């Protein structure tokens, strides 16, 4: 029986996903909730495929002081927000949109909420 990731996770700025060969030193930093056992082609995860967690702080201790990506323009994509949340140990649904990730960052107190548009 082998293990596969149920969704993409980011570790030290590198994305790993279902079907990727994850190096052993990286795999041990990814929480059990992001893995599934592959039994006859059926993935069975600890919490199911809906919830995906991320690797915690980096081995060098960094990650806590990472600046939030911009909300628009260059560098504001979904991968930047997913990585930012991963650095702060905030999990989001595997199919979360960029807007969902920004909302999760706001709810976790990592970024200030945007003022309502007039």
C-alpha positions in Angstrom: 0.0 0.0 0.0 1.4 3.4 -0.9 0.6 6.9 0.2 -0.3 9.8 -2.1 -1.1 13.4 -1.4 -4.8 14.2 -1.7 -4.2 17.8 -2.9 -1.3 20.2 -3.4 0.8 21.3 -0.5 3.7 23.8 -0.4 6.9 23.1 1.5 9.7 25.7 1.3 8.1 27.3 -1.7 7.9 24.0 -3.7 4.5 22.6 -4.6 3.8 18.9 -4.3 0.6 17.2 -5.3 -1.2 13.9 -6.1 1.1 11.8 -8.2 4.3 13.6 -7.3 7.2 11.7 -5.9 7.8 13.5 -2.6 11.3 13.3 -1.2 11.4 11.5 2.2 12.7 14.6 4.1 9.8 16.7 2.7 7.2 13.9 3.2 7.9 13.8 7.0 7.1 17.5 7.2 3.7 17.1 5.7 0.9 16.3 8.1 -0.9 13.0 8.0 -4.2 14.7 7.1 -2.8 15.6 3.6 -2.0 11.9 2.8 -4.2 9.1 1.6 -3.7 5.4 1.3 -4.0 4.1 -2.2 -5.9 0.8 -2.0 -7.0 -0.6 -5.4 -7.1 2.9 -6.8 -9.4 4.3 -4.1 -7.9 7.1 -2.0 -8.8 6.9 1.7 -7.7 9.9 3.8 -7.8 10.6 7.5 -10.3 13.4 7.0 -11.3 12.8 3.4 -10.3 14.8 0.4 -12.2 18.0 1.4 -9.8 19.3 4.0 -6.1 19.8 3.2 -3.5 21.0 5.7 0.0 22.4 5.0 3.4 21.8 6.3 4.3 24.0 9.2 7.2 26.3 9.8 10.3 25.7 7.7 13.3 23.7 9.1 15.3 27.0 9.4 12.6 28.5 11.7 11.4 31.0 9.1 7.8 31.3 7.9 6.2 33.4 10.7 7.3 36.7 9.4 6.3 36.2 5.7 4.7 39.2 4.2 1.2 38.7 2.7 0.9 38.7 -1.1 -0.8 41.6 -2.7 -4.6 41.3 -3.2 -4.3 42.3 -6.9 -1.7 42.5 -9.6 1.6 40.8 -9.9 2.2 38.2 -7.2 -1.4 38.0 -6.1 -2.3 34.6 -7.5 -3.7 31.6 -5.8 -0.3 29.9 -5.4 1.1 32.9 -3.6 -1.9 32.9 -1.2 -1.7 29.1 -0.7 2.0 29.4 0.2 1.4 32.3 2.5 -1.3 30.4 4.4 0.9 27.3 4.5 3.7 29.4 6.1 1.3 30.4 8.8 -0.2 26.9 9.3 -3.7 27.9 8.1 -5.5 25.1 6.3 -8.1 25.7 3.6 -10.3 23.4 1.5 -8.5 21.8 -1.4 -10.8 23.6 -3.9 -10.6 27.0 -2.2 -10.5 30.0 -4.5 -8.0 32.8 -4.0 -10.8 34.9 -2.5 -11.5 32.1 0.0 -7.8 32.1 0.9 -7.8 35.8 1.5 -10.9 35.5 3.7 -9.1 32.7 5.7 -6.1 35.0 6.1 -8.4 37.8 7.3 -10.2 35.4 9.7 -6.9 34.2 11.1 -5.8 37.8 11.7 -2.9 37.6 9.3 -4.1 40.5 7.1 -6.4 43.4 7.7 -9.9 43.1 6.2 -10.5 45.2 3.2 -12.8 48.1 3.8 -16.2 47.8 2.2 -16.4 49.4 -1.3 -18.5 52.4 -1.6 
